[in-house]
């Protein structure tokens, strides 16, 4: 995929916010960071397949 490609849809931040809202409770920054890295990892894996 070249640098000029634009992909519409959820970003990792969007997914993180959805996860946070769905939990309905405050999260520790450590938990947020781990979830964000998990989401990023899954997006990179999907993109490379």
Backbone as a chain_set.jsonl record, in Angstrom:
{"seq": "XXXXXXXXXXXXXXXXXXXXXXXXXXXXXXXXXXXXXXXXXXXXXXXXX", "coords": {"N": [[0.849, -1.172, 0.0], [0.636, 2.154, -0.925], [1.778, 5.437, 0.168], [-0.162, 7.251, -0.511], [-2.655, 6.182, -0.286], [-5.933, 6.248, 0.944], [-7.872, 5.25, 3.608], [-11.094, 4.689, 4.583], [-13.011, 4.539, 7.543], [-13.124, 3.029, 10.801], [-10.656, 4.176, 13.058], [-7.806, 3.283, 15.069], [-8.003, 4.817, 17.374], [-10.719, 5.468, 17.351], [-11.805, 2.912, 17.751], [-10.757, 2.378, 20.269], [-12.065, 4.314, 21.816], [-14.711, 3.419, 21.515], [-14.534, 0.972, 22.861], [-13.93, 1.897, 25.422], [-16.225, 3.411, 26.04], [-18.132, 1.357, 25.967], [-17.408, -0.139, 28.157], [-18.256, 1.356, 30.306], [-17.129, 2.329, 32.592], [-14.494, 4.048, 34.366], [-11.1, 3.763, 33.241], [-7.767, 2.71, 33.924], [-4.787, 4.413, 32.92], [-2.761, 2.723, 32.085], [-4.212, 0.405, 31.349], [-5.654, 1.482, 29.208], [-3.586, 2.083, 27.412], [-2.525, -0.493, 26.907], [-4.762, -1.717, 25.658], [-5.01, -0.053, 23.413], [-2.599, -0.585, 22.067], [-3.045, -3.271, 21.503], [-5.224, -3.072, 19.739], [-4.005, -1.59, 17.641], [-2.075, -3.454, 16.851], [-3.695, -5.529, 15.868], [-4.893, -4.22, 13.699], [-2.691, -3.688, 12.05], [-1.909, -6.269, 11.474], [-4.17, -7.2, 10.065], [-4.055, -5.502, 7.852], [-1.705, -6.28, 6.607], [-2.247, -8.754, 5.62]], "CA": [[0.0, 0.0, 0.0], [1.48, 3.336, -0.977], [1.486, 6.49, 1.134], [-1.271, 8.063, -0.991], [-3.896, 5.462, -0.081], [-6.779, 6.717, 2.043], [-8.798, 4.216, 4.042], [-12.179, 5.212, 5.399], [-13.494, 3.597, 8.537], [-12.674, 3.25, 12.171], [-9.239, 4.19, 13.363], [-7.521, 2.653, 16.357], [-8.536, 5.69, 18.431], [-12.172, 5.258, 17.348], [-12.073, 1.617, 18.383], [-10.442, 2.516, 21.686], [-13.167, 5.064, 22.426], [-15.869, 2.522, 21.569], [-14.263, 0.012, 23.936], [-14.019, 2.626, 26.679], [-17.646, 3.717, 26.276], [-18.846, 0.103, 26.215], [-17.087, -0.631, 29.497], [-19.095, 2.101, 31.234], [-16.415, 2.684, 33.815], [-13.157, 4.609, 34.125], [-9.99, 2.818, 33.078], [-6.414, 3.172, 34.235], [-4.022, 4.757, 31.723], [-2.044, 1.501, 31.694], [-5.168, -0.44, 30.634], [-5.934, 2.138, 27.932], [-2.424, 1.91, 26.545], [-2.468, -1.894, 26.478], [-5.847, -1.951, 24.7], [-4.666, 0.681, 22.194], [-1.555, -1.362, 21.385], [-3.697, -4.483, 21.009], [-5.993, -2.668, 18.56], [-3.04, -1.27, 16.586], [-1.483, -4.708, 16.391], [-4.658, -6.259, 15.048], [-5.072, -3.479, 12.452], [-1.502, -3.901, 11.223], [-1.969, -7.66, 11.016], [-5.212, -7.272, 9.041], [-3.608, -4.776, 6.67], [-0.616, -6.985, 5.94], [-2.735, -10.034, 5.052]], "C": [[0.893, 1.233, 0.0], [0.993, 4.409, -0.005], [0.285, 7.333, 0.733], [-2.629, 7.403, -0.776], [-4.641, 6.014, 1.133], [-7.78, 5.621, 2.359], [-9.841, 4.865, 4.939], [-12.647, 4.135, 6.356], [-12.963, 3.952, 9.907], [-11.164, 3.276, 12.253], [-9.042, 3.479, 14.698], [-8.073, 3.496, 17.504], [-10.05, 5.544, 18.509], [-12.537, 3.961, 18.058], [-11.801, 1.67, 19.884], [-11.566, 3.255, 22.415], [-14.43, 4.218, 22.523], [-15.717, 1.524, 22.714], [-14.437, 0.681, 25.298], [-15.471, 2.947, 27.019], [-18.424, 2.46, 26.63], [-18.587, -0.424, 27.621], [-17.916, 0.084, 30.557], [-18.423, 2.483, 32.538], [-15.043, 3.254, 33.481], [-12.1, 3.504, 34.026], [-8.687, 3.493, 33.453], [-5.681, 3.452, 32.921], [-3.265, 3.536, 31.201], [-2.967, 0.584, 30.89], [-5.504, 0.149, 29.265], [-4.795, 1.927, 26.941], [-2.328, 0.472, 26.033], [-3.538, -2.206, 25.438], [-5.538, -1.271, 23.367], [-3.606, -0.079, 21.395], [-2.119, -2.652, 20.802], [-4.486, -4.177, 19.724], [-5.059, -2.363, 17.397], [-2.427, -2.53, 15.996], [-2.443, -5.471, 15.479], [-4.899, -5.546, 13.712], [-3.895, -3.683, 11.513], [-1.504, -5.314, 10.657], [-2.994, -7.82, 9.9], [-4.736, -6.641, 7.745], [-2.543, -5.539, 5.896], [-1.065, -8.293, 5.289], [-3.299, -9.859, 3.676]], "O": [[1.8, 1.348, 0.824], [-0.088, 4.287, 0.572], [-0.243, 8.069, 1.567], [-3.657, 8.017, -1.061], [-4.062, 6.218, 2.199], [-8.461, 5.122, 1.463], [-9.507, 5.51, 5.933], [-12.674, 2.953, 6.01], [-12.425, 5.037, 10.13], [-10.478, 2.492, 11.596], [-10.009, 3.12, 15.369], [-8.557, 2.951, 18.496], [-10.613, 5.5, 19.604], [-13.465, 3.923, 18.865], [-12.534, 1.074, 20.674], [-11.966, 2.857, 23.509], [-15.148, 4.297, 23.52], [-16.671, 1.265, 23.449], [-15.021, 0.1, 26.213], [-15.896, 2.773, 28.161], [-19.288, 2.496, 27.506], [-19.445, -1.081, 28.209], [-18.246, -0.502, 31.588], [-19.086, 2.914, 33.482], [-14.494, 2.966, 32.418], [-12.214, 2.452, 34.656], [-8.537, 4.706, 33.312], [-5.937, 2.787, 31.918], [-3.151, 3.35, 29.989], [-2.557, 0.042, 29.863], [-5.625, -0.581, 28.281], [-5.026, 1.628, 25.77], [-2.076, 0.253, 24.849], [-3.261, -2.882, 24.448], [-5.778, -1.85, 22.307], [-3.717, -0.198, 20.175], [-1.71, -3.076, 19.721], [-4.421, -4.928, 18.751], [-5.293, -2.828, 16.282], [-2.282, -2.649, 14.78], [-2.04, -5.994, 14.44], [-5.092, -6.209, 12.693], [-4.084, -3.835, 10.306], [-1.143, -5.529, 9.5], [-2.73, -8.492, 8.903], [-4.98, -7.175, 6.663], [-2.483, -5.457, 4.67], [-0.328, -8.871, 4.489], [-3.747, -10.829, 3.065]]}, "num_chains": 1, "name": "protein.A"}
